[in-house]
Amino acid sequence: MSPPKQTSSAENFDCGTMIKAIKQCLLEKLPIKSTAAAYLIPRSTLQFYLKKVTTAFADIEGVNDDVLLDFVSESKKRVPSNQVN
């Protein structure tokens, strides 16, 4: 009998929820662990997107929500390693 297939909850989050969590961590200086638990996002996934957002945007306060939404939704797509430039 094969073991049950593991599912990842990292793929099942809403981009709008991720933006709210990112803003709470960066603007309101809330801890990553409690913010991830409050929004039901895996902590490591939130850390991944926080790192991406902070490297892409110097000041998140001036960034429009639509721009962040586009950035997070594009970052969500995985690129196979043989297609990376």
PyRosetta script that sets phi, psi and omega in degrees:
from pyrosetta import init, pose_from_sequence

init()
pose = pose_from_sequence("MSPPKQTSSAENFDCGTMIKAIKQCLLEKLPIKSTAAAYLIPRSTLQFYLKKVTTAFADIEGVNDDVLLDFVSESKKRVPSNQVN")
pose.set_psi(1, 130.3)
pose.set_omega(1, -178.3)
pose.set_phi(2, -81.7)
pose.set_psi(2, 151.9)
pose.set_omega(2, 179.4)
pose.set_phi(3, -70.2)
pose.set_psi(3, 156.3)
pose.set_omega(3, -179.8)
pose.set_phi(4, -64.3)
pose.set_psi(4, 145.2)
pose.set_omega(4, -179.0)
pose.set_phi(5, -73.0)
pose.set_psi(5, 131.5)
pose.set_omega(5, 179.1)
pose.set_phi(6, -81.5)
pose.set_psi(6, 139.5)
pose.set_omega(6, 175.8)
pose.set_phi(7, -111.7)
pose.set_psi(7, 147.8)
pose.set_omega(7, -178.9)
pose.set_phi(8, -102.9)
pose.set_psi(8, 127.1)
pose.set_omega(8, 177.0)
pose.set_phi(9, -82.8)
pose.set_psi(9, -6.2)
pose.set_omega(9, -179.6)
pose.set_phi(10, -67.3)
pose.set_psi(10, -28.5)
pose.set_omega(10, -178.5)
pose.set_phi(11, -84.5)
pose.set_psi(11, -11.7)
pose.set_omega(11, -170.9)
pose.set_phi(12, -104.1)
pose.set_psi(12, 30.5)
pose.set_omega(12, 179.0)
pose.set_phi(13, -103.5)
pose.set_psi(13, 157.5)
pose.set_omega(13, 177.8)
pose.set_phi(14, -88.9)
pose.set_psi(14, 137.3)
pose.set_omega(14, -178.2)
pose.set_phi(15, -64.1)
pose.set_psi(15, -34.2)
pose.set_omega(15, 177.3)
pose.set_phi(16, -64.2)
pose.set_psi(16, -39.0)
pose.set_omega(16, 176.8)
pose.set_phi(17, -65.5)
pose.set_psi(17, -39.9)
pose.set_omega(17, 179.0)
pose.set_phi(18, -64.0)
pose.set_psi(18, -39.8)
pose.set_omega(18, 178.8)
pose.set_phi(19, -63.8)
pose.set_psi(19, -42.5)
pose.set_omega(19, 178.3)
pose.set_phi(20, -61.7)
pose.set_psi(20, -42.6)
pose.set_omega(20, -179.9)
pose.set_phi(21, -66.2)
pose.set_psi(21, -41.1)
pose.set_omega(21, 179.0)
pose.set_phi(22, -62.7)
pose.set_psi(22, -45.0)
pose.set_omega(22, -179.8)
pose.set_phi(23, -64.6)
pose.set_psi(23, -38.4)
pose.set_omega(23, 178.0)
pose.set_phi(24, -64.5)
pose.set_psi(24, -39.8)
pose.set_omega(24, -179.8)
pose.set_phi(25, -69.4)
pose.set_psi(25, -42.4)
pose.set_omega(25, -174.1)
pose.set_phi(26, -85.5)
pose.set_psi(26, -41.3)
pose.set_omega(26, -175.8)
pose.set_phi(27, -87.3)
pose.set_psi(27, -42.4)
pose.set_omega(27, -177.2)
pose.set_phi(28, -94.7)
pose.set_psi(28, -1.1)
pose.set_omega(28, 177.5)
pose.set_phi(29, 56.6)
pose.set_psi(29, 37.4)
pose.set_omega(29, 176.6)
pose.set_phi(30, -82.5)
pose.set_psi(30, 151.0)
pose.set_omega(30, 179.9)
pose.set_phi(31, -64.1)
pose.set_psi(31, 146.6)
pose.set_omega(31, -178.6)
pose.set_phi(32, -64.3)
pose.set_psi(32, -43.3)
pose.set_omega(32, -175.2)
pose.set_phi(33, -62.8)
pose.set_psi(33, -45.9)
pose.set_omega(33, -178.6)
pose.set_phi(34, -73.2)
pose.set_psi(34, -33.9)
pose.set_omega(34, 177.2)
pose.set_phi(35, -66.7)
pose.set_psi(35, -42.7)
pose.set_omega(35, 178.5)
pose.set_phi(36, -62.6)
pose.set_psi(36, -40.8)
pose.set_omega(36, 179.3)
pose.set_phi(37, -67.2)
pose.set_psi(37, -38.4)
pose.set_omega(37, -179.1)
pose.set_phi(38, -66.3)
pose.set_psi(38, -35.3)
pose.set_omega(38, -178.5)
pose.set_phi(39, -98.9)
pose.set_psi(39, 5.1)
pose.set_omega(39, 179.2)
pose.set_phi(40, 57.3)
pose.set_psi(40, 42.7)
pose.set_omega(40, 177.3)
pose.set_phi(41, -113.7)
pose.set_psi(41, 138.2)
pose.set_omega(41, 175.0)
pose.set_phi(42, -59.6)
pose.set_psi(42, 138.5)
pose.set_omega(42, -177.0)
pose.set_phi(43, -57.8)
pose.set_psi(43, -42.8)
pose.set_omega(43, -178.4)
pose.set_phi(44, -67.0)
pose.set_psi(44, -32.9)
pose.set_omega(44, 177.8)
pose.set_phi(45, -68.3)
pose.set_psi(45, -42.6)
pose.set_omega(45, 177.1)
pose.set_phi(46, -63.0)
pose.set_psi(46, -41.0)
pose.set_omega(46, 177.3)
pose.set_phi(47, -61.6)
pose.set_psi(47, -41.0)
pose.set_omega(47, 179.3)
pose.set_phi(48, -59.4)
pose.set_psi(48, -48.5)
pose.set_omega(48, -178.3)
pose.set_phi(49, -73.2)
pose.set_psi(49, -32.3)
pose.set_omega(49, 174.8)
pose.set_phi(50, -61.8)
pose.set_psi(50, -42.9)
pose.set_omega(50, 179.1)
pose.set_phi(51, -64.3)
pose.set_psi(51, -42.5)
pose.set_omega(51, 179.3)
pose.set_phi(52, -63.4)
pose.set_psi(52, -43.6)
pose.set_omega(52, -177.6)
pose.set_phi(53, -68.3)
pose.set_psi(53, -43.0)
pose.set_omega(53, -178.2)
pose.set_phi(54, -68.4)
pose.set_psi(54, -29.4)
pose.set_omega(54, 176.8)
pose.set_phi(55, -78.8)
pose.set_psi(55, -28.7)
pose.set_omega(55, -177.8)
pose.set_phi(56, -84.1)
pose.set_psi(56, -34.4)
pose.set_omega(56, -176.1)
pose.set_phi(57, -123.7)
pose.set_psi(57, 125.0)
pose.set_omega(57, -180.0)
pose.set_phi(58, -71.4)
pose.set_psi(58, -44.8)
pose.set_omega(58, -179.4)
pose.set_phi(59, -123.9)
pose.set_psi(59, 110.2)
pose.set_omega(59, -175.6)
pose.set_phi(60, -77.0)
pose.set_psi(60, -19.4)
pose.set_omega(60, -179.4)
pose.set_phi(61, -63.6)
pose.set_psi(61, -34.5)
pose.set_omega(61, -177.8)
pose.set_phi(62, -87.0)
pose.set_psi(62, -1.0)
pose.set_omega(62, -176.7)
pose.set_phi(63, -89.6)
pose.set_psi(63, 132.2)
pose.set_omega(63, 178.8)
pose.set_phi(64, -70.8)
pose.set_psi(64, 150.0)
pose.set_omega(64, 179.4)
pose.set_phi(65, -62.2)
pose.set_psi(65, -34.0)
pose.set_omega(65, 179.8)
pose.set_phi(66, -66.1)
pose.set_psi(66, -37.8)
pose.set_omega(66, 178.3)
pose.set_phi(67, -66.2)
pose.set_psi(67, -43.1)
pose.set_omega(67, 177.4)
pose.set_phi(68, -64.0)
pose.set_psi(68, -40.2)
pose.set_omega(68, 179.3)
pose.set_phi(69, -61.8)
pose.set_psi(69, -44.3)
pose.set_omega(69, 177.2)
pose.set_phi(70, -63.2)
pose.set_psi(70, -41.8)
pose.set_omega(70, -178.9)
pose.set_phi(71, -64.3)
pose.set_psi(71, -45.3)
pose.set_omega(71, -178.9)
pose.set_phi(72, -67.7)
pose.set_psi(72, -41.6)
pose.set_omega(72, -179.4)
pose.set_phi(73, -67.4)
pose.set_psi(73, -34.2)
pose.set_omega(73, 175.6)
pose.set_phi(74, -72.0)
pose.set_psi(74, -35.4)
pose.set_omega(74, 179.5)
pose.set_phi(75, -70.8)
pose.set_psi(75, -22.2)
pose.set_omega(75, -178.2)
pose.set_phi(76, -70.1)
pose.set_psi(76, -26.1)
pose.set_omega(76, -178.8)
pose.set_phi(77, -75.8)
pose.set_psi(77, 129.0)
pose.set_omega(77, 179.7)
pose.set_phi(78, -91.6)
pose.set_psi(78, 141.0)
pose.set_omega(78, 179.0)
pose.set_phi(79, -108.9)
pose.set_psi(79, 126.9)
pose.set_omega(79, 177.2)
pose.set_phi(80, -59.6)
pose.set_psi(80, 146.8)
pose.set_omega(80, -174.7)
pose.set_phi(81, -63.3)
pose.set_psi(81, -24.6)
pose.set_omega(81, 180.0)
pose.set_phi(82, -82.7)
pose.set_psi(82, -3.1)
pose.set_omega(82, 178.8)
pose.set_phi(83, -110.4)
pose.set_psi(83, 5.8)
pose.set_omega(83, 178.8)
pose.set_phi(84, -80.8)
pose.set_psi(84, 136.4)
pose.set_omega(84, -179.0)
pose.set_phi(85, -74.5)
pose.dump_pdb("model.pdb")
